[in-house]
């Protein structure tokens, strides 16, 4: 039956909700970020430790957020949570952040990676070195090169359009795509794991303990390297909040959503730890550090033609992950529009398909623009910084609601309260501080070398703060519209 309040159709059950969680989290990060992280750290032991730390912290955040999702099972997820916890302005900034960078940049990055790995099978043209080098300089942000890797970017936009069309015609259609691609990526990962641990793979215990001879980091330098590596790991784990956006389209969401989120993240964490153990088992850390796609290099050790097979798995994985983001994120702007703090057309429900069609289209347009703004790594680093501000605030909300609404129904309560949410909030604050420091130092080094780039945290924060005047415009308009009625009374 249609949800009369939102106009959306509750059509998703436990399995599909889990697949949204699993499919929305497992994208490209676990297949490629470990190589970058090995270069940053130079130690397989520390590398595995970073993945474990990121998994534990993410699970703490998942457990804490599940308590709130059980209390407030409404379409819009964290936007609705923030509205109840912190008020409409903070909620609006979060919702605007989702539109400006958090989820639209995720859509752009995943589509970009899908297109990038399609070049293993189909060549994509380019506009030549002169066009690729053309740049727009943005103050305090850096150079943006819209025509760099132009063929890949055009193909990425095509992927965004296709996924938007699938989800436009119904949440069931999006759910079916999610089920198929999530199961397919899990099967692909399990097959690779099986191959990596076969005796013929050439794996060795020594690979797990032998540090790099070329990459030696100690003290503060290692601390900053760990902070940088955590950005990569958290990008791979990012997405655990997405299922909350579609609560209005989940049957019995108050009970299903917390359970599906926790179970889904347990599956993701187990797969990630096993995959990285497999990489370190098969490849020495110096070999990992030189790898652009570490999963492909590991697969080549297992069987001939492994790189193409992994490229196909990455394409399946990123396509499914992107479907989850497209499916879920448009519901945030939909919820904002229904509260009259966003353009009204974002809140329109398609009369035939019962989907937020206008939000889906607007989301696709802005994500496509972000595709042309930068590379995969710039987009992921930008969105992770902004996303972690919201994650920290979201988990802090557990304390606020426990104090303010102690008797409110809680179908699920976070275990280990107050330690589990408290550790997450403290970690989020430290992680954000280290990320800012790292970004500024990297920018200064780039300027000194004559190659200024982006300060990723500044780019993301700037996009979010741009939304503030829009909020006050809509608030002022509401007061104007309400004034005659008030005077008449």
RODO-2510 file (C-alpha; in nm, 4 decimals, decimal comma):
residues 489
     n   res          X          Y          Z
     1     x     0,0000     0,0000     0,0000
     2     x     0,1126     0,3532    -0,0772
     3     x     0,2467     0,5628     0,2113
     4     x    -0,0180     0,8358     0,2246
     5     x     0,2159     1,0859     0,3911
     6     x     0,4963     1,0662     0,1332
     7     x     0,3145     0,9199    -0,1657
     8     x     0,5879     0,6560    -0,2054
     9     x     0,5321     0,2811    -0,2241
    10     x     0,6686     0,0549     0,0578
    11     x     0,7840    -0,2336    -0,1618
    12     x     1,1215    -0,3473    -0,0237
    13     x     1,1753    -0,6372     0,2157
    14     x     1,4625    -0,7571     0,4343
    15     x     1,6714    -0,9159     0,1575
    16     x     1,6604    -0,6193    -0,0805
    17     x     1,7298    -0,3775     0,2057
    18     x     2,0393    -0,5825     0,2945
    19     x     2,1408    -0,5789    -0,0714
    20     x     2,1055    -0,1984    -0,0749
    21     x     2,3427    -0,1855     0,2236
    22     x     2,5927    -0,4386     0,0816
    23     x     2,5638    -0,3175    -0,2756
    24     x     2,5800     0,0464    -0,1735
    25     x     2,8998    -0,0047     0,0255
    26     x     3,0993    -0,2448    -0,1926
    27     x     3,1969    -0,0412    -0,4954
    28     x     3,5507    -0,0003    -0,6282
    29     x     3,7407     0,0910    -0,3108
    30     x     3,8280    -0,2604    -0,1979
    31     x     3,9597    -0,3442    -0,5460
    32     x     4,1915    -0,0466    -0,5924
    33     x     4,2497     0,1590    -0,2766
    34     x     4,4780    -0,0990    -0,1086
    35     x     4,7534    -0,0237    -0,3599
    36     x     4,7463     0,3487    -0,2800
    37     x     4,7353     0,2662     0,0910
    38     x     5,0374     0,0332     0,0601
    39     x     5,2301     0,3196    -0,1028
    40     x     5,1314     0,5514     0,1830
    41     x     5,2170     0,3062     0,4627
    42     x     5,4920     0,0731     0,3386
    43     x     5,3886    -0,2023     0,5806
    44     x     5,1457    -0,4913     0,5200
    45     x     5,0867    -0,5234     0,8942
    46     x     4,9881    -0,1577     0,9313
    47     x     4,7830    -0,1825     0,6105
    48     x     4,5772    -0,4696     0,7499
    49     x     4,5507    -0,2827     1,0799
    50     x     4,4061     0,0217     0,9016
    51     x     4,1407    -0,1934     0,7335
    52     x     4,0540    -0,3532     1,0690
    53     x     4,0381    -0,0122     1,2407
    54     x     3,8202     0,1326     0,9658
    55     x     3,5917    -0,1713     0,9841
    56     x     3,5546    -0,1547     1,3621
    57     x     3,4886     0,2204     1,3647
    58     x     3,2396     0,1893     1,0780
    59     x     3,0603    -0,0908     1,2639
    60     x     3,0410     0,1300     1,5746
    61     x     2,8789     0,4007     1,3629
    62     x     2,6410     0,1487     1,2061
    63     x     2,5315     0,0114     1,5450
    64     x     2,4722     0,3608     1,6830
    65     x     2,2856     0,4895     1,3767
    66     x     2,0662     0,1768     1,3735
    67     x     1,9178     0,2894     1,7059
    68     x     1,8059     0,6187     1,5528
    69     x     1,6782     0,4544     1,2330
    70     x     1,4544     0,2298     1,4443
    71     x     1,3173     0,5351     1,6275
    72     x     1,2590     0,7452     1,3128
    73     x     1,1804     0,5117     1,0185
    74     x     1,0990     0,7869     0,7673
    75     x     1,2065     0,8615     0,4104
    76     x     1,5077     1,0936     0,4097
    77     x     1,7317     0,9149     0,6598
    78     x     1,9835     1,1366     0,8326
    79     x     1,8122     1,4513     0,7051
    80     x     1,5020     1,3574     0,9063
    81     x     1,7176     1,2490     1,2031
    82     x     1,9043     1,5815     1,2078
    83     x     1,5793     1,7755     1,1870
    84     x     1,4601     1,6074     1,5068
    85     x     1,7980     1,6207     1,6828
    86     x     1,9500     1,9555     1,5823
    87     x     1,6707     2,1513     1,4170
    88     x     1,5853     2,2494     1,0574
    89     x     1,8994     2,4497     0,9708
    90     x     2,1521     2,1745     1,0491
    91     x     1,9216     1,9237     0,8803
    92     x     1,9070     2,1442     0,5736
    93     x     2,2854     2,1823     0,5544
    94     x     2,3158     1,8040     0,5693
    95     x     2,0521     1,7550     0,2986
    96     x     2,2135     2,0200     0,0817
    97     x     2,5501     1,8520     0,1439
    98     x     2,4056     1,5228     0,0233
    99     x     2,2964     1,6944    -0,2973
   100     x     2,6022     1,9157    -0,3404
   101     x     2,8766     1,6608    -0,2745
   102     x     2,8213     1,3626    -0,0421
   103     x     2,6045     1,1400    -0,2602
   104     x     2,6203     1,3115    -0,5977
   105     x     3,0008     1,2976    -0,5847
   106     x     2,9696     0,9307    -0,4921
   107     x     2,7496     0,8751    -0,7977
   108     x     3,0025     1,0616    -1,0124
   109     x     3,3015     0,8710    -0,8729
   110     x     3,1412     0,5282    -0,9115
   111     x     3,0308     0,6049    -1,2676
   112     x     3,3807     0,7333    -1,3426
   113     x     3,5395     0,4099    -1,2187
   114     x     3,2895     0,1977    -1,4142
   115     x     3,3792     0,3879    -1,7312
   116     x     3,7509     0,3750    -1,6509
   117     x     3,7519    -0,0046    -1,6293
   118     x     3,5368    -0,0435    -1,9369
   119     x     3,8509     0,0600    -2,1287
   120     x     3,9802    -0,2930    -2,0626
   121     x     3,7204    -0,4022    -2,3199
   122     x     3,6273    -0,0941    -2,5280
   123     x     3,8600     0,1964    -2,6160
   124     x     3,7187     0,5369    -2,5255
   125     x     3,8325     0,8379    -2,7234
   126     x     3,9838     1,1612    -2,5946
   127     x     4,0117     1,5203    -2,7158
   128     x     4,3904     1,5372    -2,7239
   129     x     4,6565     1,6817    -2,4916
   130     x     4,5719     2,0488    -2,5498
   131     x     4,2059     2,0098    -2,4517
   132     x     4,2948     1,7750    -2,1659
   133     x     4,5355     2,0322    -2,0192
   134     x     4,2849     2,3207    -2,0337
   135     x     4,1892     2,4189    -1,6769
   136     x     3,9634     2,6527    -1,4823
   137     x     4,1252     2,7940    -1,1684
   138     x     3,8969     2,8332    -0,8677
   139     x     4,0284     3,0440    -0,5757
   140     x     4,1131     2,8439    -0,2612
   141     x     4,0211     2,5245    -0,4453
   142     x     4,2606     2,4803    -0,7347
   143     x     4,2521     2,3803    -1,1013
   144     x     3,9598     2,1913    -1,2536
   145     x     4,0225     2,0135    -1,5877
   146     x     3,6824     1,9258    -1,7381
   147     x     3,8186     1,7781    -2,0634
   148     x     4,0807     1,5507    -1,9080
   149     x     3,9901     1,1880    -1,9905
   150     x     3,6922     1,3197    -2,1831
   151     x     3,5837     0,9844    -2,3302
   152     x     3,5742     0,8205    -1,9876
   153     x     3,3710     1,1102    -1,8471
   154     x     3,1142     1,1017    -2,1277
   155     x     3,0681     0,7281    -2,0802
   156     x     3,0325     0,7829    -1,7031
   157     x     2,7513     1,0319    -1,7641
   158     x     2,5803     0,7686    -1,9806
   159     x     2,5913     0,5246    -1,6878
   160     x     2,4309     0,7852    -1,4599
   161     x     2,1518     0,8425    -1,7118
   162     x     2,0791     0,4684    -1,7454
   163     x     2,0645     0,4102    -1,3689
   164     x     1,8446     0,7159    -1,3200
   165     x     1,6034     0,5866    -1,5847
   166     x     1,5848     0,2418    -1,4158
   167     x     1,5003     0,3955    -1,0780
   168     x     1,2631     0,6481    -1,2326
   169     x     1,0266     0,3734    -1,3484
   170     x     0,9852     0,2218    -1,0013
   171     x     1,1513     0,1278    -0,6737
   172     x     1,0883    -0,2393    -0,7525
   173     x     1,2898    -0,2090    -1,0750
   174     x     1,5744    -0,0480    -0,8830
   175     x     1,5455    -0,3168    -0,6159
   176     x     1,5715    -0,5984    -0,8706
   177     x     1,8829    -0,4422    -1,0253
   178     x     2,0252    -0,4079    -0,6744
   179     x     1,9623    -0,7731    -0,5866
   180     x     2,1175    -0,9048    -0,9083
   181     x     2,4320    -0,6919    -0,9017
   182     x     2,4918    -0,7290    -0,5277
   183     x     2,4785    -1,1077    -0,5481
   184     x     2,6998    -1,1038    -0,8590
   185     x     2,9705    -0,8942    -0,6909
   186     x     2,9706    -1,1153    -0,3796
   187     x     3,0139    -1,4259    -0,5957
   188     x     3,2992    -1,2579    -0,7867
   189     x     3,4778    -1,1646    -0,4635
   190     x     3,4386    -1,5154    -0,3205
   191     x     3,5849    -1,6687    -0,6376
   192     x     3,8857    -1,4357    -0,6202
   193     x     3,9331    -1,5174    -0,2514
   194     x     3,9287    -1,8880    -0,3306
   195     x     4,1926    -1,8380    -0,5985
   196     x     4,4201    -1,6210    -0,3818
   197     x     4,4389    -1,8839    -0,1071
   198     x     4,5037    -2,1796    -0,3371
   199     x     4,8596    -2,3246    -0,3098
   200     x     4,9204    -2,2349    -0,6768
   201     x     4,8787    -1,8603    -0,6054
   202     x     5,2340    -1,8322    -0,4690
   203     x     5,1180    -1,6679    -0,1475
   204     x     5,3487    -1,6519     0,1518
   205     x     5,3269    -1,5741     0,5229
   206     x     5,6404    -1,3596     0,4751
   207     x     5,4379    -1,1185     0,2604
   208     x     5,2179    -1,0441     0,5628
   209     x     5,5062    -0,9343     0,7841
   210     x     5,7814    -0,7983     0,5573
   211     x     5,7826    -0,4188     0,5390
   212     x     5,8947    -0,2167     0,2391
   213     x     6,2635    -0,1366     0,2043
   214     x     6,1881     0,1790     0,0032
   215     x     5,8975     0,3222     0,2075
   216     x     6,0089     0,3840     0,5653
   217     x     5,7835     0,5961     0,7866
   218     x     5,7996     0,6518     1,1623
   219     x     5,6495     0,8752     1,4311
   220     x     5,4321     1,1644     1,3156
   221     x     5,4979     1,0784     0,9526
   222     x     5,3416     0,7341     1,0055
   223     x     5,0483     0,8860     1,1965
   224     x     4,9741     1,1149     0,9014
   225     x     5,0185     0,8244     0,6604
   226     x     4,7628     0,6238     0,8597
   227     x     4,5211     0,9201     0,8490
   228     x     4,5624     0,9426     0,4717
   229     x     4,5211     0,5661     0,4311
   230     x     4,2062     0,5749     0,6431
   231     x     4,0495     0,8074     0,3848
   232     x     4,0871     0,5286     0,1294
   233     x     3,9519     0,2631     0,3650
   234     x     3,6576     0,4783     0,4705
   235     x     3,5729     0,5425     0,1055
   236     x     3,5516     0,1653     0,0618
   237     x     3,3285     0,1343     0,3709
   238     x     3,1201     0,4411     0,2893
   239     x     2,7503     0,3918     0,2183
   240     x     2,6236     0,2244     0,5332
   241     x     2,3769     0,5082     0,5896
   242     x     2,2110     0,4876     0,2457
   243     x     1,9380     0,2369     0,3337
   244     x     1,7968     0,4856     0,5864
   245     x     1,7124     0,7237     0,3015
   246     x     1,4508     0,4803     0,1655
   247     x     1,2833     0,3933     0,4971
   248     x     0,9457     0,5049     0,3600
   249     x     0,9727     0,2360     0,0908
   250     x     1,0718    -0,0501     0,3255
   251     x     0,7993    -0,2733     0,4648
   252     x     0,7943    -0,2646     0,8480
   253     x     1,0963    -0,0304     0,8375
   254     x     1,1054     0,0231     1,2146
   255     x     1,2229    -0,3355     1,2640
   256     x     1,3672    -0,4281     0,9223
   257     x     1,5970    -0,1280     0,8664
   258     x     1,8196    -0,1573     1,1783
   259     x     1,8544    -0,5333     1,1383
   260     x     1,9275    -0,5231     0,7643
   261     x     2,1863    -0,2440     0,8105
   262     x     2,3795    -0,4251     1,0844
   263     x     2,3715    -0,7645     0,9100
   264     x     2,4709    -0,6087     0,5787
   265     x     2,7704    -0,4306     0,7309
   266     x     2,8859    -0,7507     0,9037
   267     x     2,8984    -0,9180     0,5616
   268     x     3,0844    -0,6212     0,4088
   269     x     3,3430    -0,6056     0,6897
   270     x     3,4152    -0,9784     0,6692
   271     x     3,4596    -0,9628     0,2900
   272     x     3,6892    -0,6585     0,3096
   273     x     3,9175    -0,8090     0,5708
   274     x     3,9434    -1,1377     0,3790
   275     x     4,0115    -0,9569     0,0488
   276     x     4,2935    -0,7506     0,1950
   277     x     4,4404    -1,0512     0,3709
   278     x     4,4371    -1,2204     0,0303
   279     x     4,6134    -0,9275    -0,1389
   280     x     4,8863    -0,9235     0,1261
   281     x     4,9175    -1,3028     0,1073
   282     x     4,9740    -1,3011    -0,2705
   283     x     5,1640    -0,9721    -0,3256
   284     x     5,4687    -0,8257    -0,1468
   285     x     5,3969    -0,4757    -0,0155
   286     x     5,6338    -0,3079    -0,2655
   287     x     5,4474    -0,4752    -0,5501
   288     x     5,1157    -0,3607    -0,4036
   289     x     5,2496    -0,0040    -0,3761
   290     x     5,3116     0,0066    -0,7528
   291     x     4,9673    -0,1287    -0,8396
   292     x     4,6870     0,0843    -0,9824
   293     x     4,4351    -0,1982    -0,9451
   294     x     4,5664    -0,4303    -0,6768
   295     x     4,2842    -0,6829    -0,7236
   296     x     4,3806    -0,7275    -1,0897
   297     x     4,7474    -0,7853    -1,0047
   298     x     4,6472    -1,0383    -0,7404
   299     x     4,4179    -1,2117    -0,9898
   300     x     4,7014    -1,2323    -1,2465
   301     x     4,8990    -1,4296    -0,9878
   302     x     4,6108    -1,6749    -0,9629
   303     x     4,5275    -1,7295    -1,3308
   304     x     4,6075    -1,5908    -1,6749
   305     x     4,3808    -1,3086    -1,7874
   306     x     4,2979    -1,2201    -1,4284
   307     x     4,3163    -0,8449    -1,4908
   308     x     4,0264    -0,8499    -1,7375
   309     x     3,8221    -1,0732    -1,5101
   310     x     3,8730    -0,8353    -1,2179
   311     x     3,7930    -0,5380    -1,4407
   312     x     3,4578    -0,7052    -1,5118
   313     x     3,4009    -0,7670    -1,1383
   314     x     3,4807    -0,4007    -1,0648
   315     x     3,2329    -0,2920    -1,3323
   316     x     2,9616    -0,5157    -1,1862
   317     x     3,0442    -0,3911    -0,8375
   318     x     3,0458    -0,0203    -0,9199
   319     x     2,7301    -0,0486    -1,1299
   320     x     2,5458    -0,2126    -0,8399
   321     x     2,6875     0,0319    -0,5859
   322     x     2,5882     0,3270    -0,7998
   323     x     2,2369     0,1908    -0,8373
   324     x     2,2084     0,1863    -0,4568
   325     x     2,3226     0,5491    -0,4335
   326     x     2,0917     0,6672    -0,7119
   327     x     1,8001     0,4724    -0,5640
   328     x     1,8434     0,6016    -0,2093
   329     x     1,9875     0,9529    -0,2268
   330     x     1,7102     1,1203    -0,4256
   331     x     1,4800     1,0521    -0,1294
   332     x     1,6720     1,3083     0,0802
   333     x     1,5982     1,6013    -0,1515
   334     x     1,2426     1,4678    -0,1844
   335     x     1,1998     1,4874     0,1943
   336     x     1,3467     1,8399     0,1991
   337     x     1,1078     1,9612    -0,0690
   338     x     0,8110     1,8150     0,1189
   339     x     0,9189     2,0304     0,4159
   340     x     0,9276     2,3410     0,1927
   341     x     1,3026     2,4088     0,2270
   342     x     1,3936     2,2999    -0,1263
   343     x     1,2405     2,3713    -0,4685
   344     x     0,8892     2,2236    -0,4742
   345     x     0,9425     2,0135    -0,7873
   346     x     1,1947     1,7969    -0,5948
   347     x     0,9014     1,6775    -0,3843
   348     x     0,6855     1,5593    -0,6727
   349     x     0,5927     1,1904    -0,6864
   350     x     0,5424     1,0360    -1,0290
   351     x     0,1725     0,9476    -1,0453
   352     x     0,2299     0,6198    -1,2303
   353     x     0,5635     0,4977    -1,0937
   354     x     0,5355     0,6342    -0,7355
   355     x     0,8986     0,7501    -0,7416
   356     x     1,0553     1,0931    -0,6708
   357     x     1,1144     1,1450    -1,0430
   358     x     1,2113     1,5129    -1,0318
   359     x     1,4699     1,4518    -0,7564
   360     x     1,6192     1,1674    -0,9569
   361     x     1,6564     1,3853    -1,2672
   362     x     1,8094     1,6798    -1,0774
   363     x     2,0471     1,4437    -0,8984
   364     x     2,1607     1,2961    -1,2310
   365     x     2,2229     1,6423    -1,3780
   366     x     2,4441     1,7599    -1,0889
   367     x     2,6303     1,4273    -1,0594
   368     x     2,7059     1,4498    -1,4323
   369     x     2,8485     1,7984    -1,3808
   370     x     3,0692     1,6665    -1,0987
   371     x     3,2033     1,3958    -1,3313
   372     x     3,3636     1,6744    -1,5353
   373     x     3,5005     1,8527    -1,2267
   374     x     3,7787     1,6125    -1,1368
   375     x     3,9255     1,2671    -1,1014
   376     x     3,8132     0,9692    -0,8962
   377     x     4,0533     1,0337    -0,6079
   378     x     3,9599     1,4034    -0,5793
   379     x     3,5903     1,3202    -0,5717
   380     x     3,6255     1,0428    -0,3130
   381     x     3,8505     1,2438    -0,0798
   382     x     3,6128     1,5402    -0,1013
   383     x     3,2971     1,3463    -0,0231
   384     x     3,4574     1,1417     0,2580
   385     x     3,5517     1,4567     0,4499
   386     x     3,2016     1,6037     0,4299
   387     x     3,0345     1,2675     0,4923
   388     x     3,2327     1,2154     0,8115
   389     x     3,1138     1,5469     0,9532
   390     x     2,7587     1,4156     0,9142
   391     x     2,8472     1,0707     1,0523
   392     x     2,9988     1,2254     1,3644
   393     x     2,6945     1,4472     1,4183
   394     x     2,4599     1,1565     1,3496
   395     x     2,6132     0,9301     1,6131
   396     x     2,6343     1,2215     1,8584
   397     x     2,2577     1,2353     1,8137
   398     x     2,2251     0,9072     2,0042
   399     x     2,3369     1,0906     2,3201
   400     x     2,1074     1,3861     2,2467
   401     x     1,7988     1,1676     2,1978
   402     x     1,8756     0,9468     2,5000
   403     x     1,8845     1,2598     2,7165
   404     x     1,5978     1,4492     2,5522
   405     x     1,3617     1,1570     2,4797
   406     x     1,4482     0,8847     2,7329
   407     x     1,1056     0,7178     2,7082
   408     x     1,0725     0,7174     2,3283
   409     x     1,0187     0,3689     2,1758
   410     x     1,3487     0,2138     2,0672
   411     x     1,2986    -0,1174     1,8838
   412     x     1,6789    -0,1473     1,8731
   413     x     1,9364    -0,0093     2,1194
   414     x     2,3066     0,0270     2,0452
   415     x     2,5072    -0,2282     2,2484
   416     x     2,7900    -0,0973     2,4640
   417     x     2,6315     0,2447     2,5218
   418     x     2,7894     0,4956     2,5883
   419     x     3,1277     0,3548     2,4830
   420     x     3,0432     0,2444     2,1277
   421     x     2,8919     0,5768     2,0104
   422     x     3,1406     0,7764     2,2239
   423     x     3,4454     0,6137     2,0650
   424     x     3,2995     0,6770     1,7201
   425     x     3,2375     1,0475     1,7868
   426     x     3,5898     1,1007     1,9277
   427     x     3,7450     0,9137     1,6378
   428     x     3,5436     1,1161     1,3841
   429     x     3,6704     1,4430     1,5367
   430     x     4,0355     1,3282     1,5310
   431     x     4,0011     1,1914     1,1782
   432     x     3,8555     1,5193     1,0481
   433     x     4,1334     1,7221     1,2116
   434     x     4,4049     1,5004     1,0620
   435     x     4,2355     1,5138     0,7211
   436     x     4,2372     1,8953     0,7223
   437     x     4,6026     1,8999     0,8278
   438     x     4,6969     1,6470     0,5609
   439     x     4,5093     1,8327     0,2848
   440     x     4,6714     2,1661     0,3723
   441     x     5,0219     2,0143     0,3863
   442     x     4,9702     1,8401     0,0510
   443     x     4,8435     2,1627    -0,1041
   444     x     5,1443     2,3584     0,0231
   445     x     5,3799     2,0944    -0,1136
   446     x     5,2031     2,1082    -0,4514
   447     x     5,2269     2,4892    -0,4608
   448     x     5,5976     2,4722    -0,3775
   449     x     5,6422     2,2290    -0,6667
   450     x     5,4509     2,4606    -0,9011
   451     x     5,1553     2,2201    -0,9331
   452     x     4,8713     2,3556    -0,7142
   453     x     4,5681     2,1309    -0,6957
   454     x     4,2613     2,1089    -0,4766
   455     x     4,2291     2,1452    -0,1027
   456     x     3,9702     1,8686    -0,0935
   457     x     3,8219     1,9540     0,2468
   458     x     3,7848     2,3209     0,1419
   459     x     3,6151     2,2226    -0,1841
   460     x     3,3630     2,0003    -0,0048
   461     x     3,2978     2,2484     0,2784
   462     x     3,2515     2,5312     0,0303
   463     x     2,9904     2,3354    -0,1655
   464     x     2,7964     2,2699     0,1560
   465     x     2,8073     2,6312     0,2800
   466     x     2,6822     2,7595    -0,0558
   467     x     2,3481     2,6081     0,0424
   468     x     2,2980     2,8306     0,3483
   469     x     2,1560     3,1338     0,1578
   470     x     1,9120     2,9005    -0,0199
   471     x     1,7794     2,7825     0,3166
   472     x     1,7220     3,1369     0,4428
   473     x     1,5529     3,2285     0,1137
   474     x     1,2992     2,9493     0,1562
   475     x     1,2471     3,0254     0,5248
   476     x     1,1801     3,3924     0,4434
   477     x     0,9399     3,2922     0,1670
   478     x     0,7491     3,0645     0,4078
   479     x     0,7093     3,3534     0,6546
   480     x     0,5839     3,5785     0,3744
   481     x     0,3285     3,3199     0,2607
   482     x     0,2087     3,2663     0,6174
   483     x     0,1839     3,6383     0,7024
   484     x    -0,1646     3,7053     0,5488
   485     x    -0,3145     3,4077     0,7287
   486     x    -0,1652     3,5281     1,0566
   487     x    -0,2970     3,8807     1,0043
   488     x    -0,6449     3,7551     0,9199
   489     x    -0,6657     3,5586     1,2381
***
